[in-house]
Amino acid sequence: MKAKIFSVCLWLMAVAGVSFAQDNRVIATPAQGGMIVRWFPRAVYVAEGVNVFRSPAGRNQWEKLTAKPVRKGDVPLPQEALDRNPALASYRELADKLNADDLATLAGAFITIQSVLSPDFARYLGNWYTDATAVAGQSYEYRIISASGKVLNTSPAVTMGEEVLEAPPVGIVHLLTDRTFQLGWKAEPSRFLAVNVYRTSVAEGRKKLNELPLMSSLDDLQKQGFLYADTTLQYGVSYAYEVAGIDLFGRETQPSAAVEVRAEDRIPPVPAGALASQADPKSGKIALRWQASPSPDVAGYDIYRRGRKEQTGFRKINNSLQQPRDTIFVDEPPAADVWFYKVATFDRAGNRSDSDTTFAILPDKEPPAPPQGLTLEARSGEMHLKWKANTEPDLLGYRLYRTIDENRPESFALIHNDVLTATSYVDKLPAVARNKFIYRLVALDSSGNESRGSLAAEGRMPDVVAPEQPVLTSVAANTDKSITISWLANADSDLKGYQLFRAVDSAGFVPLGAMLPPAQTAFTDKGLQEGKLYRYTLTAIDSSGNSSPQARPLAAALTTSLNADALQVAGLTVAYDKRNKQTQLSWNKPQETAWQGFIVYRKQENAAWRPVSGMLSDTKFADTDIKLGQTYYYEVRTYANGIVAHSSTVKTTINE
């Protein structure tokens, strides 16, 4: 700022000095003791001296006022002026060494400006005259003529009266930043060339802040800017600033309107540094340490804490402000958890800055209570479990264990990977499982502590799996007008029995008697009629009431009048249909026309014959239940009134 002030001053001094001198300007103003007359010759001063003439305004009646020419050095510089501004001695020396013509330069401009700022210096240069004979109320013009008779210039008309100060500087601009107040004003070289800045406060009253006059802060384009900066403000003190210009006669103008400011400290202090924490699990306390703030106006510190699960943010935990040098604090949190901390630094103006955040883990060694109310509902393929929620604030969730051996507690196994946060769980199991399943639940907190197990809940899934499809092995007519039906024993462990069904001729199947015991594998149907076809099928039933698919039906009839050989089919052939992946069988009808139907039987090497069709009336059949690479044997059996006639056997191997 000082460099800016100096450079602007130099520039303005040069411009102003040249502008005043280029037209030998003459001005006058009333003052106490008479009319003051000033002139600004091109060469700064007139070496031969000048005479001052006066005329009533507009009359051109010139009267010589000086008895002899006014010359440089006639009025010496008083010591008081040199004491106030020692630089005047240098300007006097410069003016004495150089010729008057040499002074129409930059050096002359500086000397001219000094003559404006110091009336004593203007008198020394011979550029000042006081007309003590001017009459109040009269208007005058003044003319300056060199001793050789050359006219320098004539002043504008001026009326003698009371001294009137110039109006104050205008265009005041200012800016307060922290404890620095900057001022600027509008440049008006025709009214004043420099200013004085005054500050008023309760403690020091009104005082001038600048030792030497300040040149204007604005250039010839009238741009506003800051020229003077006061950096001596105190926080909390009110100040009033005024700017007074120095006119061309070295007098102060009227002061500007006061600008009132109050410096307030709004800059936060440097925050506390290197905040660290250390937890003591035994005592349940956490020690905090930090580096003190280097700011000079630190008032103290507040400590803030927040728990890992708290939603309200940081809360202050110290009762009173920590002293500036007290950089240790011991906290005793209300519970084991992860605790976050920060330290707020306050200055004496109440400004705050926060440190970085640190955290400490206070481990929890207290397990949750065992979960209560574990219940189980068994469904097909699912065990639905529910329980009451634990109330611990640091509860993380639950773990569910399962076993099928209630006599071995160590056999309980965790049945899920993630910690359960709900209070229910569905355990999916194979629908065919018949075990009794036993469950136990434990609670887990955020520190990894696991509770004791809950009371066990146990259950079995309902049996929804039907027994295997039974197989009828034979249906044989007896001579006593009965038919014996035989089947293979079913292998299901929970088999309850069999239900036999019978159909007569083309009628539908109906149950034949009550359920047969599981150990029974044959039944004789009595009291039958000759000439009728009897078809039989069978279902297996387990202890849960599930019924198997019906066995492939077999048929028999009561008759002895038919020729069994004539009932055999002829021309049985088999071929593999690659496109449809099935075997195609065909045969001729038997010679005996009293047949009732055909059933196709199939077997593999060293296996028993099994029916693969129902009762057929057609002479074609497609077997789709086959596999590649297997060899199958087929025969067709003809049924007629209790007689079963077997065809010849055909063989085929399934290859692509």
Buried (B, 14 or more C-beta within 10 A) or exposed (E): EEEEBEEBBBEBBBBBBBBBBEEBBBBBBBBEEBBBBBBBBBBBBBBEBBBBBBBBEEEEEBEEBBEEBBBBEEBEBEEEBBEBBEEBEEBBEBBEEBEBEEBBBEBBBBBBBBBBBBBBBBBBBBBBBBBEEBEEEBBBBBBBBBBEEEEBBBBEBBBBEEEEBBEBBEBBBBEBEEBBBBBBBBBBBEBBBBBBBBBBBEEEEEEEBBEEBBBBBBEEEEEBBBBBBBEEBEBEBEBBBBBBBBBBBBBBBEBBEBBEBEBEBEBBBBBBBEBEBEBEEEEBBBBBBBBBBEBEBBBBBBBBBBBEEEEEEBEEBBEEEBEBEEBEBEBEBEEBBBBBBBBBBBBBBEBEBBBEBBEBBBEBEEBBBBBEEBEBEBBEBBBBBBBEBBEBEBBBBBBBBBBEEEEEEEEBEEBEEEEBEEBEBEBEBEBEBEEBBBBBBBBBBBBEBBBEBBEBBBBEBEBEBBBBBBBBBEBBBBEEBBBBBBBBBBEBEBBBBBBBBBBBEEEEBEEBEEBBEBEEBEBEBEEBEEEBBBBBBBBBBBEEEBEBEBBBBBBBBBBEEBBBEBBBBEEBEBEBEEEEEBBBBBBEEBEBEBBBBBBBBBBEEEEEBBBBBBBBEEBEBEBEEBEEEEEBBBBBBBBBBBBBBBBEEBEBEBEE
